[in-house]
Amino acid sequence: MLAIGLMSGTSRDGIDAALIDTDGEGQVQAVEFHVMAYDEGFRLRLAEACQRAMAMEKPGFEPLIASVEAELTELHVQAVADLLGRSGHIAEDIGVIGFHGHTVAHRPDRGWTWQIGDGGSLAGAFGIAVVADLRSADVAAGGQGAPLMPVYHRALAQGLEKPAAVLNLGGVANITFIGSDGTLIAFDTGMASGLIDNWMQTHGQAAYDAGGACAARGEVDEARLAAMMADPWFDLPPPKSIDREAFSIEAVRGLSLEDGAATLTAFTAAAVARGLDQLPERPTRIYAAGGGRHNDTLMAMLAQRTGAEMLSVDGLGWDGDALEAQGFAYMAVRHLKGLPISLPGTTGVPAPMTGGVLFRA
């Protein structure tokens, strides 16, 4: 069926909207993709909502978060309308929407994860069934609730030589590993572009380090990097996940703009290298997706610190910008068919399970 997937990621820069044709199993065909950027005002309100949510003991009513959720939902309605217009399809052609919403806090250590976004309102706006709240059931069952992309990566990677590894570089980084025997393992490795973006926004008057140009001019402070890598989270065995707010730029305060960017970029690369040490086989080639793959300095540091060849998924014919949105469309179809979206090896859930809440048209 035709399915739409929507993703507002940890980079907080906008909505990715993808339309695919899929059976939720081995057949996937990309149809259309659209990006709708957030304006600066909403991006700041969303960041504040995330900070407030992380300070709460558990999800509950908070006026700012409720207001941001309503605004976020309306923006997703607009993104779907724009995607349909670009594709030439009408709402009646679409079988389901996979609506990730936005993660304002991810606390599997406390037994909860919180994605805002009103699935019922989105379903009502178009008369299309919506599958939302895709992580909560996994966390409630004892899983990490992340990463969820491995089932989609596995479908796309059927023809790749194994072992294979797909590294998603958004605000947070996560890796999907498919072993020679078909073993599927996935986990967050740490930060990706989140801290680099924070540093550039607060110190460099830029939204992000375009191409890694700022980091390329700096020197890595190895002592500060070692202190950051000493966090005990990195020694936890997978599967594991982490919230973007778990680390901050405080560790590089006082460094020059360039040295801070270089050190934070190296932090991402060193964390991925540490993650590879926890795999049963070490991949010699890693395919990168997400915005971080456009950061040449990050890609070079990843190659240096992991010893693996770093390649963009685009070279495989995949769209590295659309992958996550496509994945949620794929998972929505799997939900309708009763197929699992998370597995013991990907989130640590005790048994394969179908997540998500269905909002009927």
MIDREN-107308 format. One line per 8 residues: for each residue x, y, z of C-alpha. Coordinates in Angstrom, 2 decimals. Layout:
<pts>
X/Y/Z; ...
</pts>
This chain:
<pts>
0.00/0.00/0.00; 0.96/3.65/-0.21; 2.08/4.89/3.21; 3.29/8.23/4.55; 5.95/8.51/7.22; 6.64/11.61/9.31; 9.71/12.38/11.38; 10.60/15.35/13.57
14.06/14.39/14.75; 16.45/15.30/17.53; 18.05/17.94/15.31; 14.80/19.95/15.75; 15.17/21.54/12.33; 11.90/20.50/10.70; 9.64/17.71/9.49; 10.68/15.00/7.07
7.70/13.59/5.16; 8.06/10.54/2.92; 5.68/8.59/0.72; 6.53/4.97/-0.06; 4.86/1.95/-1.62; 5.47/-1.11/0.58; 4.14/-4.41/1.83; 5.79/-3.85/5.21
8.15/-6.73/4.55; 10.68/-7.05/1.72; 9.15/-4.72/-0.86; 9.86/-0.98/-0.61; 9.61/1.67/-3.31; 10.26/5.36/-2.60; 7.66/7.63/-4.19; 8.11/11.19/-2.87
9.93/13.11/-0.14; 9.39/16.59/1.30; 11.15/18.61/4.01; 9.38/21.39/5.86; 11.75/23.51/7.95; 10.74/24.93/11.33; 11.00/28.66/11.79; 13.39/29.90/14.46
10.63/30.79/16.91; 9.09/27.33/16.89; 12.49/25.65/17.06; 13.26/27.57/20.25; 9.85/26.74/21.76; 10.38/23.08/20.91; 13.82/23.12/22.55; 12.31/24.66/25.69
9.55/22.02/25.71; 12.21/19.30/25.59; 14.10/20.82/28.50; 10.94/21.06/30.60; 9.94/17.49/29.78; 13.36/16.16/30.77; 13.00/17.89/34.15; 9.69/16.13/34.89
9.39/12.91/36.87; 6.92/11.51/34.34; 4.82/12.76/31.41; 1.94/15.00/32.39; 0.25/18.27/31.58; 2.54/21.26/31.20; 1.15/24.38/29.49; 4.10/25.10/27.20
4.44/21.46/26.12; 0.69/21.28/25.40; 0.88/24.43/23.31; 3.92/23.18/21.40; 2.16/19.84/20.79; -0.83/21.57/19.21; 1.45/23.67/17.03; 3.55/20.64/16.10
0.45/18.71/15.02; -0.74/21.57/12.79; 2.70/21.74/11.18; 2.51/18.01/10.45; -0.91/18.49/8.84; 0.67/21.08/6.57; 3.61/18.76/5.80; 1.24/15.96/4.75
-0.77/18.34/2.58; 2.42/19.56/0.92; 3.66/15.99/0.37; 0.36/14.95/-1.23; 0.47/17.99/-3.49; 4.02/17.25/-4.60; 3.24/13.58/-5.25; 0.04/14.10/-7.23
-1.83/11.75/-4.87; -4.97/12.45/-2.85; -5.74/11.35/0.70; -7.93/8.46/-0.49; -4.87/6.86/-2.14; -3.01/6.55/1.16; -3.42/3.48/3.35; -1.78/4.72/6.55
0.39/7.43/8.08; 3.25/6.60/10.46; 3.43/9.62/12.78; 6.49/9.68/15.02; 5.76/13.06/16.57; 8.65/14.68/18.43; 10.50/13.13/21.36; 10.52/15.72/24.14
12.07/13.33/26.65; 13.37/9.80/26.44; 13.77/8.16/29.86; 13.76/4.36/29.53; 15.76/4.34/32.78; 12.55/5.57/34.44; 10.24/3.40/32.35; 8.89/6.04/29.99
9.44/7.90/26.74; 7.42/10.89/25.56; 6.59/11.76/21.96; 4.23/14.71/21.47; 1.83/14.97/18.53; -1.92/14.33/18.29; -2.48/11.25/16.13; -6.25/11.57/16.32
-6.21/15.11/14.97; -3.91/14.10/12.12; -6.18/11.18/11.22; -9.22/13.47/11.27; -7.58/16.08/9.08; -7.21/13.70/6.14; -9.44/10.71/6.82; -6.34/8.49/6.80
-5.54/5.95/9.53; -2.58/7.05/11.66; -0.19/4.90/13.68; 1.48/7.02/16.37; 3.15/6.65/19.79; 5.50/4.06/18.33; 7.95/3.81/21.25; 5.94/3.71/24.48
4.82/0.07/24.37; 8.41/-1.08/23.88; 9.61/0.91/26.92; 6.66/-0.27/29.02; 7.67/-3.85/28.20; 11.23/-3.23/29.41; 12.84/-2.20/26.12; 14.76/0.95/25.28
12.18/2.20/22.78; 15.02/3.02/20.38; 16.36/2.68/17.82; 13.37/1.61/15.72; 14.92/1.90/12.25; 16.67/-1.52/12.20; 13.67/-3.41/10.77; 13.62/-0.94/7.88
17.39/-0.99/7.43; 17.20/-4.80/7.28; 14.60/-4.65/4.50; 16.72/-2.25/2.46; 19.99/-4.11/3.09; 18.88/-7.54/1.86; 21.37/-7.46/-1.02; 24.35/-6.07/0.91
27.40/-8.15/1.79; 27.35/-9.10/5.48; 28.31/-8.08/8.07; 26.75/-4.74/7.23; 26.35/-1.61/9.32; 24.11/1.43/8.85; 24.92/4.47/10.99; 22.24/7.12/11.41
23.69/10.56/12.17; 20.90/12.82/13.36; 20.97/14.73/16.65; 21.80/11.38/18.26; 23.70/8.59/16.51; 22.52/5.00/16.29; 23.87/1.98/14.48; 22.19/-1.03/12.90
24.37/-4.14/12.57; 23.40/-7.13/10.43; 25.78/-10.02/11.06; 27.03/-12.68/8.71; 24.45/-15.05/10.20; 21.62/-12.51/9.96; 21.89/-11.38/13.58; 20.27/-7.96/14.00
21.75/-5.67/16.68; 21.11/-1.96/17.12; 21.72/0.74/19.69; 22.44/4.42/20.17; 26.17/5.12/20.18; 25.91/8.63/21.66; 25.63/12.10/20.23; 25.80/12.82/16.50
25.14/16.43/15.43; 23.17/17.56/18.49; 26.01/19.01/20.54; 27.81/20.38/17.48; 24.62/22.23/16.52; 24.20/23.55/20.08; 27.79/24.81/20.05; 27.44/26.57/16.70
24.11/28.12/17.67; 25.39/29.51/20.97; 28.93/30.43/19.95; 29.11/30.61/16.17; 25.89/32.39/15.14; 25.12/29.51/12.81; 22.51/26.75/12.88; 25.12/24.04/12.32
28.71/23.46/11.20; 28.17/23.33/7.43; 30.36/20.62/5.95; 32.36/20.50/9.18; 34.32/23.56/8.00; 34.59/25.09/11.48; 35.75/21.83/13.08; 38.28/21.36/10.28
40.03/24.56/11.37; 40.25/23.48/15.01; 42.27/21.11/17.15; 40.75/18.31/19.22; 41.30/18.74/22.95; 42.10/15.10/23.70; 42.01/15.59/27.47; 38.48/16.95/27.38
37.47/14.29/24.91; 38.78/11.58/27.24; 36.80/13.09/30.12; 33.61/13.03/28.05; 34.23/9.43/26.97; 34.70/8.43/30.62; 30.93/8.62/31.13; 29.84/5.14/32.31
26.99/5.06/29.76; 29.49/4.16/27.04; 30.43/0.96/28.83; 26.85/-0.27/29.10; 26.23/-3.25/26.83; 23.72/-2.85/24.00; 20.90/-2.51/23.36; 20.83/0.98/24.84
19.50/4.43/23.98; 20.07/7.99/25.11; 18.33/11.35/25.06; 19.86/14.31/23.24; 19.87/16.22/26.54; 22.02/13.59/28.29; 25.21/15.46/27.35; 25.90/19.18/27.06
28.45/21.59/25.62; 29.67/22.46/29.12; 32.58/20.04/28.65; 34.12/22.29/25.98; 33.37/25.68/27.53; 36.37/28.01/27.24; 37.67/26.53/24.01; 37.77/28.56/20.84
34.88/28.18/18.43; 36.97/25.99/16.13; 38.51/23.82/18.87; 35.13/23.31/20.53; 33.59/22.22/17.22; 36.52/19.88/16.55; 36.32/18.31/20.02; 32.56/17.77/19.86
32.88/16.26/16.39; 35.58/13.92/17.68; 33.25/13.02/20.57; 30.71/11.68/18.09; 33.38/9.71/16.22; 34.99/8.29/19.36; 31.59/7.17/20.66; 30.84/5.31/17.43
34.26/3.63/17.62; 33.51/2.53/21.20; 30.18/1.16/20.02; 31.84/-0.96/17.33; 33.89/-2.62/20.07; 30.61/-4.02/21.44; 29.61/-5.80/18.21; 30.21/-9.54/17.66
31.91/-8.79/14.32; 33.66/-5.58/13.30; 32.31/-4.16/10.02; 34.93/-2.94/7.57; 32.42/-0.68/5.82; 29.82/1.60/7.39; 27.00/3.28/5.47; 25.97/6.64/6.93
22.51/8.23/6.78; 21.08/11.42/8.23; 22.31/14.99/8.09; 25.66/14.17/9.68; 26.81/12.39/6.53; 27.13/15.83/4.90; 29.73/16.82/7.52; 33.02/15.98/5.80
35.07/16.48/8.97; 32.83/14.13/10.93; 32.99/11.48/8.21; 36.80/11.75/8.13; 37.03/11.48/11.93; 34.71/8.47/11.88; 36.94/6.72/9.34; 40.05/7.55/11.36
38.73/6.48/14.76; 36.78/3.38/13.65; 39.22/2.10/11.03; 36.22/1.41/8.76; 35.46/2.76/5.31; 32.76/5.43/5.66; 30.27/5.64/2.81; 26.98/7.48/2.30
23.85/5.35/1.90; 23.09/7.47/-1.16; 25.68/5.39/-3.02; 23.37/2.40/-2.53; 20.49/4.24/-4.19; 18.90/5.05/-0.81; 17.91/8.61/0.12; 19.91/9.33/3.27
17.74/12.33/4.14; 14.45/10.46/3.77; 15.37/7.20/5.47; 13.85/7.83/8.90; 10.57/9.19/7.55; 10.35/6.24/5.15; 11.02/3.90/8.06; 8.01/5.16/10.01
5.79/4.67/6.97; 7.12/1.11/6.73; 6.50/0.51/10.45; 2.93/1.79/10.18; 2.22/-0.85/7.53; 3.83/-3.49/9.73; 1.55/-2.40/12.57; -1.51/-2.93/10.38
-0.23/-6.43/9.50; 0.63/-7.32/13.10; 4.34/-7.57/12.37; 7.00/-6.57/14.92; 8.84/-3.27/14.75; 11.18/-3.88/17.69; 13.17/-6.96/18.63; 15.26/-8.17/21.57
18.45/-7.37/19.67; 17.41/-3.86/18.69; 15.72/-2.37/21.76; 16.16/-5.07/24.39; 12.44/-5.78/24.52; 11.84/-9.31/25.89; 10.12/-10.57/22.71; 9.41/-9.21/19.21
6.55/-6.75/19.43; 4.37/-4.52/17.29; 4.35/-1.03/18.72; 2.23/2.01/18.04; -1.33/3.16/18.66; -3.80/3.11/15.75; -6.02/6.16/15.25; -8.69/5.21/12.73
-9.77/7.54/9.97
</pts>
